[in-house]
Amino acid sequence: MNKPISYQIQNSILIRTFYGEVYLQDLIDSVEYMVEHSIVTEELTSMISDFTQASFLLTKEETQHLRTLILKYPLSIGHLNFIQIIPTPNIAKTMIFKEQNPDINTRSFSTIKGAMDWLAHV
């Protein structure tokens, strides 16, 4: 992985924080890193990807590659709730992804607090 990404576990939630410009390949590299290093365990219920300190540079079309990525590792990450913290207007891309992929449990928020509040009631 070339981009700085921090990984923290709080309770049963993995929080990935991205920095700088984030492209599709960065997300692919991050998932492959997590699988290779067994960062995601069965005890984890959710993964928050925090893009508030990054520029989310995926196109709407590229977000569809995320579905393939998630389905590539069903035993490693398929059980997770996927939450994105992403500023507007980029949040619209993740909302379109959710609409086009109802079988993937994903949700987008503009703040970590909103995500944590939602997770407390899931």
Steps between C-alpha positions, in 0.01 A plus 500: 500500500633838404247726670486558875199328650450445871316198638342506847260261668246640745274239656387294200559775242802537272568864412713569192608862464624609159730795431579685178356413161312170496447310176345163427838325514553634853178334616594174327846510661348567842259205482775269378725623783226432757440149364871419475567618857178354649390839630131414462380229735161340557464707818484819296152606395568820307766692312500879489701656218571860596575724202467833684877557477522380142380584152268222382584491129295205376260554216145372521596223258802398709287456809345196330843331518459508879222243471738262322762564767260424785371187329857384435554451875164382638653300786736781603289816472157390374345494849576866574278806498684749277479863609662791319567839652525725202438870446248630250475502200688169480253337738257485207722242327481265798124546528459408133719193563269391782193549282654294218627227737230432760658165592813673639443639848643849462410840639651848460528784749668838504626462860645223717247589771210433263650163405562399862147603600358288219720202591386521861148416378584230245 
